[in-house]
Amino acid sequence: MAAAGAPIRVPVVVACRVLGLSTQGYYNWLKEPVSQRDWDDAHLIDVLYEAHADDATLGYRFLTDELDTEYGITVGENRVHRLCKIAGITASHHKKRSKPGSTGPAPHDDLLAVVDEHGVIRHEFKADSPNTVWLWDISEHPTREGKLYICAIKDVYSNRIVGYSIDTRMKGSLARATMRNAIAPAIASRHDLPLGQGRSISSQTHPAAAREQRPGRLDGPLLRRRRQREHGSFFSLLQKNVLNTRRWESREELRLAMVTWIETRYNRRRRQRTLGKLTPVEFEMIYTTALAA
């Protein structure tokens, strides 16, 4: 109304009073239509697009960490969340298809159970060094050719997947292959190697595999809620970042996608706040370097 060239011009003072604005703010906007804050937001959105294009599974929290570590830009999560909402940047996660059912009691001794001063049994998912406490679990995933099974072992110390195996059938060989892949560099110390989902792998059921090499403490099955939360985070991320992204035609196609995500993304690229915004591989390298010094 007050702009030059308007069909009906109204004095600036009158227009600002009607709109509830200050004349000083109007003249500041007229002098600088785009503020420095808007320029900074536009630049930050460009960087967010670049970081998100490199890994579409990152949400605004992980993008905030990427800006700090990879681009040297320190910014708050709330601002990143606002800009991601404006730019339409979202993590490529899909909703869960079904809710997992309840599980039964553990079929073996609980290696991580401790009794506190009140006589209550609690679980300590802690480790002071790599290869001392491992968590096992197994999961199945459908393709048009049939189901594909993956058995994985996670190190509690660094959250790194130290070993995994993929097969078309859930047999004892799947667990044995996972065990061999995980404990090849580890030091033997225990006989019983239990596995999650109500199945256990021990020196009695698979003596040949148990005689080879054994790591420190392996715990399973992951039947109680906290155990599912400790190890289930990996399978939840695998489900969201790989399995639910599309319909898989063949088992080989899904197998290659899972291997690629575990080796190139989860272990080496995905930063975890429980590790001080480091990746599992970086976290273990710091421990190894400190131990060598």
N, C-alpha and C positions, 0 to 999 in steps of 0.2 A: 504493500500500500504506500510505503514511503519511498520506494525505489524510484530512481530516475527512469522515465519512460513508461511508468504505470498509467493505465487509462484514467484512473481517478486517484490523484495523489492526496495523501493524508499527512499532516505534519508528523515528524518523527516522535515528538513528545506525546502527541495524542495516541499514535499507534502503539507505542511502548506501554502507555498507561492502560490501554484497553487490553493488551495481551499480557499484562503483568510482568513486563520486562523493564530493565533499566536502560536508559539511553547510552550509558557508558558501555554496557555490554554489547549493545547494537553496533556502536562505532568501533569497538574492538574487533567484533566479528567482521565488520565491513573492511577493516584494515588487514586482518589475517583470517580469511575464511576457514583455513585448515590449521588447527593448532599443532603445537609440537607433540602433544600427547597423541593426536591422531596420526601424525607421521610415524611416531614410534610404534604405535599399534599396527600400522600397515606393514612396517618393516618386520615386526615380530610375527605377523601372520605369514609373511613370505617364508621366514625361517621355519615356522611350524609346518607349513606345507612341505618343505624340503625334508624335514625330519620324519614326517608322517609318510612321505612317499618311500623313504628308505625302509620303514617297518610300519605297515598299516595296522599292526596289532597294538600299537602303543596308545594308551589313553592319555588324558591331560596330565595325570600325575607323573607318568613315565616321561612324557614329553617335557615336563618341567625339569626333570633330572637330565634329560638329553641336552636341553638348552644350557644347563649349567656346566656339564662335563665336556660336551662336544663343541659347543659354540661360545662358551665363556660368557653367557648371558644369564645373569641372576635375576629371577623374576618370581613373583608369588604364584601359588597354585590357583588362587581365585582369579587372578588376571588371565592366566593361561586358559582356565575353564571358560571365562567370558569370551575370549577371542576364538577359542575352538568352537564355541556355540555359534558365534557370528559367522565364522568361516565354514561351518558344517563339517568340522573335522571330528570324527568319532573312531573309536577302536573297532576293528572288524571282528567283534564278538557277537555271537548269536545266543539266544535264550536257550536254557536247558530244555531238552526234550522230555525228560521225565525226572521224577524225584527218586533218588535212591532209597531202597527199602532198608529196614532195620536188619541188623546182623546178630548172630548168636554169640555165645561166650567163646573165649579163646581156647583152642584145643591143645594148648601146650603151656609150658611155664612162661611167665611174663618176665623177660630179661631186664626191662627198664622200670619195673615197679619198685617203689620205695615206700616205706612206712614212716610217716612223719611223727612228731611228738604227740599228736592226738590219736594215734593209732589208725589213721586214715591212709589207705593205699593211694599213692599218687604216681605219676609217670614223669620222668625226667628225660626230655628229648634234648639232651645237651652233649656236646663233644668238645674237647679241648684241642684236638688235632685231627687231621684227615684220617680216614679209614679206621675209625674206632667205633662209631655207631652208624649203622646203615639201616634204611627202611626199605622193605620190599612191597611190591603190589603188582597186580596183573589186571589187565583190562581188555575188553573185546570191542571191536568196532566193525560195523557192517559195510559191505560193498555189494555191487550187483553180482559179483562172482561168489560171494559168501563172506563169512566173518573172518576177521584178521585179529590175532591176539598179540599183545605186547606185554612183556614182563620187564620191569625196570627196577633198578636199585638206586636210591638217592642217599648221598652222604649227608648226615645231619650237620656236620661241621660247616660245609660250604654250600649245601643244597645242590651240589653238582650231581648229575646223573652219571654214575661211575660205570654202569653197565646196563645193557638192555639187549633183548632178543625178540624177534618178531617171527611168528609162525602162523600157519593156517589152522592148526589144531592146538588145543590146550593140553599138552602132554607133559610128562616129566622131563622130556628132553628140552622143552622150552625153558624151564627153570634151571636145568643144568647148564645150558648154553649161556644164560644170563649170569650165572654164578662164575663160570669160567671167564667170561668177558670182564667181569668186575674185579675178581680177586687175583688176576694174573700178577699184578705188581704188589699185592698186599701181603702181609705177614700172617701166618696161621696162628690161631689162638683158640678157636672154638669148634665144637663138633656139630651142634644142632644148627640147622639153617632153615628156620621157618619161613613160610610164604603166606601172603595175605589171602583174603577172600575165603577163609575157612579151609585152606589147604596148607600142609606143612611139608617142607623138604628137609630131611634130617639124615644123619649118618646111617640110620637104620633103613629108611626107605630107599635111599640112593647112596649106598656105601662107596661106590666107585667115584662119584663126584665129590663126596665129602673127604675122601682120602687125598685129593689132589692138593688144594691149597685152601686155607681158611682165613678170613679176615678177623678183626677183633670182635665186636659185638654186632650181631645182626638181629633185628627185631621184626616180628610179625606173628600172627597176621594183623593187619591194620583194621581191626574190627570195631574198636571204640571210636567215639567221635573225635577225640583229640588226635588219635593216630591218623584217621582219615583226613583231618585238617592239615597235619604236618606233611604227609606225603601226597594227599589228594590235591594239593595246590598244583602240583606238576601235571597230573592227569586232567585237572580242570583247565589249565592253560592249553594243554594239548588238544582238548576237546574244542575249546573256543577258537584257537588260532589255526587249527589244521582241519579237524574232523568235521566241524559244523560249517565250514566255509563253502562246501559244495557237496554234490552227490558223487561218490567215487565209483567209477566204472569197474576198475580191476583192483585186485589185491596188490599187484606190483606198483601201481600208481600211488596207492595210499602208503605203501611201505616206503617208497622213495621220499614222499612228502614228510613222513614222520621222522625219518633219519635226517633229512636236510634241516628240519626245524630244530631237532635236538642238538645236532652238532654245530650248526651255524648261528642259531638264534638263542636257544635257552642257555646253553653252557657258556657261550662266548659273547653274546650281545645283550641279553636281557639283564638289566641292572636290578638288583634287589635291595630294598631299603633295610632289610634285616642284616645285610652284609655291608652297610655303609655306602649304599649306592654303587656297589661294585658288582661285576659279574662273578659267577662261581669260579671261573678259571682265574680271574684276576685275584680273587680272594685267596685262593690256594697258592698262587704264585708269591703273594706277600708272605704267607706263612713259610713257604719253602726258602725264600730269600733270607728271612729272619733266622731260620734254623741253620742255614749254611753259614751265616755270619757269626 
